[in-house]
Amino acid sequence: MFAEQVTAEYFVKTEGRGRTVDEWKPRPEQPDNHWLDCLVGSAVAASMQGALLFGTDLPTTPRRERVSFRELQRKKRS
């Protein structure tokens, strides 16, 4: 029963307003998803309290500085 309810929804990638999100939809043959709701709610509560999954606490790679196209052209001409 737990496995059926945890797999009662699936996601579809949706794009709009310059971003991509996962839109979750219920499966017609599995109307109950109470265990999935509880599992997601518990994960959100743990995240709000500062809990991290193993491996997700690694430092992120630094972002590159933006360079304008004009600056690239100037450098190439010099």
Buried (B, 14 or more C-beta within 10 A) or exposed (E): EEEBBBEBBEEEEEEEEEEEEEEEEEEEEBEEBEBBEEBBEEEEEEEEEEEEEEEEEEEEEEEEEEEEEEEEEEEEEE
